[in-house]
Amino acid sequence: MNSPLVRIVSLTKTYKNVTALRNVNLEIPQGRIVGLLGPNGCGKTTMIKILVGLLQQYEGEVYIDGFKPGIQTKSIVAYLPDRNILNPAMNAFECVKFFETFYADFDSTQAKEIINVLQIPTNRPVKSMSKGTIEKLHLLLTLSRRAKIYIFDEPIAGVDPLAREQVFELISRYANADASILLATHLIHDAQKILNDAIFLYEGEILRYESIDRIISADQPHLEEAFKSDFKAKINQKQQISSQYGEAL
């Protein structure tokens, strides 16, 4: 297996009295597409914000290609956030030119190709675009970088069902083949076909981190079924512990 581009050691993040991440340990090797799966509030976005350097106060160690998240790692990490960060007055062509100027690894030829594939209007300002079109624009800007690591936070939340399969195919086709890809999504069924591995995150802890081939089976061929099964087992375990604790009192 290739050496890890992402390494997390004993990562814990607490907001006041709420622990968002608890003693997380994981490595993401080069050339793997890894799904980060879990319900709302499980810690997915917190982990992503730490990896891209937006959160800097935490316990434990985080390394991106051997460096702690910061200015140096931003040059090798392509990040697609879960909200619009583009200038609402700029059009798609101007956004491409801005990214081309800002990122040395930006491939403008590939950007133009993806614009045509996604049929994104180039002269309309961002503020006049639909939510789904804005998400597609974010996607093409992210995929047009020759990054070492791609991090996608809910890349198709506002995309219509007919376009979902196309979006995942684009990620598989255009992201640098040697890169590490971390993909946080609720749409497990749609994402399964491009994932190599999956992380199940629950209440800030990793329940499972394995290859898709090891997670699914003949009796349970769908990743979403395995995901639900693991979470139900964890919830039942917590309820039993709580019940036993109550009886002891």
Backbone torsions as a table, in degrees:
resi	resn	phi	psi	omega
1	MET	NA	143.2	-179.2
2	ASN	-65.9	157.0	-179.7
3	SER	-66.2	149.0	-176.8
4	PRO	-72.4	137.6	171.7
5	LEU	-92.1	-22.2	176.1
6	VAL	-121.4	128.9	177.1
7	ARG	-135.3	124.6	-180.0
8	ILE	-121.3	129.0	-177.1
9	VAL	-126.7	117.7	174.0
10	SER	50.0	46.8	-177.3
11	LEU	-80.8	124.9	175.4
12	THR	-132.6	131.9	177.3
13	LYS	-131.3	125.2	-178.4
14	THR	-122.2	133.0	171.7
15	TYR	-106.8	107.7	-176.8
16	LYS	53.2	-110.2	-177.6
17	ASN	-102.4	8.4	-177.5
18	VAL	-109.7	125.6	177.2
19	THR	-93.0	109.9	-178.1
20	ALA	-81.6	-36.1	177.1
21	LEU	-133.7	137.7	-175.1
22	ARG	-130.9	107.8	173.8
23	ASN	49.7	54.3	-179.5
24	VAL	-84.2	129.1	176.0
25	ASN	-130.0	123.4	177.6
26	LEU	-163.6	159.1	174.7
27	GLU	-132.7	137.2	177.0
28	ILE	-114.3	111.3	-176.9
29	PRO	-72.2	163.7	174.8
30	GLN	-66.2	139.8	174.6
31	GLY	80.0	15.6	-179.8
32	ARG	-115.5	143.4	172.8
33	ILE	-104.0	115.0	-172.2
34	VAL	-115.3	125.2	176.5
35	GLY	-85.6	130.9	175.1
36	LEU	-104.8	104.9	-168.1
37	LEU	-118.9	139.9	178.4
38	GLY	168.8	161.8	-179.3
39	PRO	-71.0	169.3	175.6
40	ASN	-57.4	137.5	178.1
41	GLY	84.8	6.3	-177.0
42	CYS	-84.0	-12.3	178.2
43	GLY	115.1	3.2	-177.0
44	LYS	-59.8	-53.2	-176.5
45	THR	-66.5	-35.8	176.6
46	THR	-61.0	-45.6	178.6
47	MET	-60.8	-44.1	-179.3
48	ILE	-63.4	-43.6	-179.3
49	LYS	-63.5	-32.5	175.8
50	ILE	-69.4	-43.0	-178.6
51	LEU	-63.4	-35.6	-177.7
52	VAL	-93.0	2.5	173.7
53	GLY	87.2	10.4	179.0
54	LEU	-80.2	-24.4	173.0
55	LEU	-118.0	124.6	-175.0
56	GLN	-118.1	-6.4	178.6
57	GLN	-102.6	109.8	-179.8
58	TYR	-163.8	167.9	175.4
59	GLU	-103.0	145.6	-179.0
60	GLY	105.0	-168.5	-177.0
61	GLU	-129.1	139.4	178.2
62	VAL	-133.5	130.2	-179.3
63	TYR	-131.0	134.2	174.8
64	ILE	-114.6	109.0	-176.2
65	ASP	52.5	38.2	177.0
66	GLY	89.7	-4.4	-178.3
67	PHE	-115.9	149.2	173.1
68	LYS	-71.1	146.2	-178.6
69	PRO	-54.8	131.9	-178.5
70	GLY	175.5	-157.8	-177.5
71	ILE	-58.7	-41.1	-177.0
72	GLN	-66.0	-37.1	-177.7
73	THR	-79.1	-21.9	179.5
74	LYS	-62.1	-25.6	-178.9
75	SER	-75.9	-12.3	-179.4
76	ILE	-119.0	-2.8	-179.1
77	VAL	-110.0	122.9	173.6
78	ALA	-100.3	120.0	-171.3
79	TYR	-119.4	126.1	173.0
80	LEU	-107.4	108.4	-176.4
81	PRO	-77.2	172.4	-179.7
82	ASP	-90.9	11.3	178.2
83	ARG	-145.8	163.8	-178.1
84	ASN	-75.3	125.9	177.6
85	ILE	-118.9	8.2	-177.0
86	LEU	-85.3	152.0	176.4
87	ASN	-64.7	119.2	-175.4
88	PRO	-63.3	-20.0	-179.3
89	ALA	-86.2	-13.6	-177.5
90	MET	-85.3	148.1	172.7
91	ASN	-95.3	178.5	-175.3
92	ALA	-62.5	-40.8	-179.9
93	PHE	-62.2	-42.1	179.7
94	GLU	-67.8	-35.9	176.4
95	CYS	-63.4	-41.6	178.0
96	VAL	-62.5	-44.9	179.7
97	LYS	-63.8	-37.5	178.3
98	PHE	-64.2	-47.3	179.7
99	PHE	-65.0	-36.9	179.2
100	GLU	-62.4	-36.6	179.0
101	THR	-75.4	-36.0	-172.2
102	PHE	-81.8	-35.1	-174.8
103	TYR	-114.7	124.3	-178.6
104	ALA	-67.1	-25.0	-177.1
105	ASP	-93.4	9.4	-176.8
106	PHE	-75.3	131.8	-178.3
107	ASP	-106.5	98.6	-175.7
108	SER	-67.3	-31.3	178.1
109	THR	-64.4	-43.4	178.0
110	GLN	-66.6	-36.8	178.6
111	ALA	-59.6	-45.0	179.7
112	LYS	-64.3	-37.3	178.4
113	GLU	-64.2	-43.9	-179.0
114	ILE	-69.7	-34.5	175.3
115	ILE	-56.6	-43.6	179.9
116	ASN	-67.7	-39.9	179.4
117	VAL	-63.5	-43.5	-177.4
118	LEU	-86.4	-7.0	179.2
119	GLN	55.2	50.9	178.9
120	ILE	-88.4	127.3	177.9
121	PRO	-66.0	132.0	-173.7
122	THR	-90.3	-18.8	-174.1
123	ASN	-104.7	-6.5	178.9
124	ARG	-84.5	137.6	177.5
125	PRO	-67.7	152.6	-179.2
126	VAL	-54.6	-38.3	-176.2
127	LYS	-64.0	-18.1	179.6
128	SER	-98.3	-1.1	-178.4
129	MET	-86.2	154.0	173.7
130	SER	-71.1	164.2	178.7
131	LYS	-59.5	-41.6	-179.8
132	GLY	-64.2	-39.5	179.6
133	THR	-68.3	-38.6	177.5
134	ILE	-62.9	-40.1	178.3
135	GLU	-65.7	-37.7	176.4
136	LYS	-65.0	-38.0	177.9
137	LEU	-64.1	-44.5	175.1
138	HIS	-58.0	-42.5	-178.0
139	LEU	-62.0	-47.1	-177.9
140	LEU	-65.7	-35.4	178.5
141	LEU	-66.6	-37.6	178.9
142	THR	-70.2	-46.4	-176.7
143	LEU	-72.0	-15.1	-179.3
144	SER	-84.6	0.0	173.9
145	ARG	-92.0	145.9	175.7
146	ARG	-94.0	60.8	-172.3
147	ALA	-81.0	163.3	173.1
148	LYS	-86.9	-26.5	-178.3
149	ILE	-138.3	132.1	174.6
150	TYR	-115.0	132.9	178.1
151	ILE	-125.7	117.8	-178.4
152	PHE	-113.4	121.8	178.0
153	ASP	-106.5	101.0	-178.9
154	GLU	51.4	67.3	-173.4
155	PRO	-70.7	-14.6	-175.7
156	ILE	-130.5	28.8	-177.2
157	ALA	-60.7	-34.9	-178.0
158	GLY	-106.5	9.2	-178.1
159	VAL	-88.6	139.8	-179.0
160	ASP	-66.3	154.0	-175.6
161	PRO	-54.5	-33.8	-179.0
162	LEU	-66.9	-26.1	-176.9
163	ALA	-93.3	-10.3	-175.4
164	ARG	-60.8	-48.3	-178.9
165	GLU	-60.4	-39.0	179.2
166	GLN	-63.4	-40.5	-179.1
167	VAL	-62.4	-46.4	179.6
168	PHE	-65.9	-35.9	176.2
169	GLU	-63.9	-37.8	178.5
170	LEU	-65.2	-40.9	177.6
171	ILE	-60.4	-44.8	-179.8
172	SER	-66.4	-35.7	-174.4
173	ARG	-82.6	-41.6	-169.0
174	TYR	-100.3	-21.5	177.5
175	ALA	-65.5	145.2	178.6
176	ASN	-51.6	123.4	-173.8
177	ALA	-62.5	-26.1	-179.2
178	ASP	-91.2	1.5	-174.9
179	ALA	-83.7	164.4	166.8
180	SER	-93.2	138.2	179.6
181	ILE	-125.8	125.3	175.4
182	LEU	-113.5	121.0	-172.8
183	LEU	-123.1	107.6	176.5
184	ALA	-91.7	124.8	-178.0
185	THR	-155.9	151.9	171.5
186	HIS	-91.4	-17.4	-174.7
187	LEU	-89.6	72.6	-172.1
188	ILE	-65.1	-42.5	-177.9
189	HIS	-60.3	-43.5	-178.5
190	ASP	-68.2	-35.4	-175.1
191	ALA	-81.0	-21.7	-170.5
192	GLN	-52.9	-38.8	-172.3
193	LYS	-66.9	-21.1	-179.2
194	ILE	-105.9	-6.7	-176.1
195	LEU	-81.6	139.9	169.7
196	ASN	-91.4	-38.3	-176.3
197	ASP	-138.4	165.3	177.4
198	ALA	-141.0	140.1	173.4
199	ILE	-109.8	123.5	173.6
200	PHE	-97.7	116.5	-177.8
201	LEU	-111.5	129.7	-178.3
202	TYR	-139.8	119.7	179.2
203	GLU	50.1	43.8	174.8
204	GLY	80.9	3.7	-179.1
205	GLU	-121.7	148.9	177.5
206	ILE	-83.8	117.3	175.3
207	LEU	-80.4	-35.7	-174.7
208	ARG	-160.2	141.3	174.5
209	TYR	-146.3	99.4	-176.0
210	GLU	-145.7	170.0	173.9
211	SER	-69.7	153.2	179.1
212	ILE	-59.6	-37.5	-179.5
213	ASP	-60.8	-32.8	-179.9
214	ARG	-83.6	-25.7	-177.8
215	ILE	-78.8	-44.9	-177.5
216	ILE	-87.3	162.6	-178.8
217	SER	-152.1	178.1	178.4
218	ALA	-62.6	-37.0	-179.7
219	ASP	-79.3	-22.8	-177.4
220	GLN	-138.0	75.2	-170.9
221	PRO	-78.4	-9.7	-176.0
222	HIS	-109.9	133.6	-179.1
223	LEU	-60.1	-37.1	-178.7
224	GLU	-62.7	-36.4	178.5
225	GLU	-66.6	-43.4	178.1
226	ALA	-63.8	-40.0	178.0
227	PHE	-59.0	-50.6	-179.5
228	LYS	-64.5	-39.0	-179.9
229	SER	-62.9	-45.2	179.9
230	ASP	-64.1	-40.1	-178.6
231	PHE	-69.8	-39.6	177.2
232	LYS	-62.7	-40.7	178.9
233	ALA	-63.0	-41.1	179.4
234	LYS	-66.0	-42.5	179.7
235	ILE	-64.3	-43.5	178.4
236	ASN	-62.6	-39.3	178.4
237	GLN	-62.4	-42.5	179.4
238	LYS	-65.2	-39.6	179.4
239	GLN	-65.4	-38.7	178.2
240	GLN	-65.9	-42.0	179.1
241	ILE	-64.3	-42.0	179.7
242	SER	-63.8	-40.8	179.5
243	SER	-65.4	-44.6	179.6
244	GLN	-63.5	-38.5	178.4
245	TYR	-64.8	-40.0	179.1
246	GLY	-65.4	-40.4	179.3
247	GLU	-65.4	-36.4	179.6
248	ALA	-64.9	-31.4	177.7
249	LEU	-75.0	NA	NA
